[in-house]
């Protein structure tokens, strides 16, 4: 990779962090978050996939100005994926202001088994507002790279294969920046603490 | 009336805790399925002095396998485990993000429904467990 674009990225991120620190004087500091705080805020991932209604979904455009949750998972996953989604649905029930201004986006990493109907039915068990996305394996891999998570890997054979995938929920504040991520093990009380703080981070 | 009360008490104790040949299984819950599969969680206590092993599970509502979720290389993975040792006098907890019994192609289950599962141990043999169906959000606070 040519070092100059990388340098440019670093400068931009540093500048962003400095500006972020200035803003911190007037709005709640993100350092008080219960989530895993990123050293440098992450820009919102840019990718387009297809939603469960068959329409193209430009992630950064569709979620602009929203408190945005991005999770890569698969519906056959019994132990990690549903826990995150169930917790968010439960927490939204307690924070109506957060719910009104949030968009939860679930991207399948198992397009082979997760048809749009399967994804929709899985998400509806938690909330019919949750957005489900799929695409070709290449598009889904590109989306994971854009979001800065290692692409999912199919493990084991036969019909009962499993998939190793990023276990954390990525969250972007309404200003379009990701300040923290939420690994498996995040408690509902952590979400309840952090989401009102992140909702305050709007573009000035 | 009194007989009903006693019966209810006996039943509730049975749901909370199942003991067989030194193996006690408690807090058994099945997550209300959102997709084709779901998971069963519980705690196993081995009250004897020698180790025993969980080697499998059976239920009428699904195909059951002992699985383990684990974190490696920045990702969450899941694998089938052939057996889980429970040392003498030890407790092993099956919980979200760790050991669990994976239930494949599970029937439609309703919250608070009670499902009978047989846990197969090497020494204790089949231990019958009654697991209550709960929403994920009630299992992971």
Interface residues (C-beta under 8 A of the other chain):
Chain A: X75 X76 X77 X78 X79 X80 X82 X83 X85 X86 X87 X89 X90 X118 X121 X122 X125 X126 X149 X150 X152 X153 X155 X156 X160 X162 X164 X165 X166 X167 X184 X185 X187 X188 X189
Chain B: X31 X32 X33 X34 X35 X36 X37 X38 X39 X67 X69 X71 X72 X73 X74 X75 X76 X77 X78 X79 X80 X96 X97 X100 X102 X103 X104 X135 X136 X137 X139 X140 X141
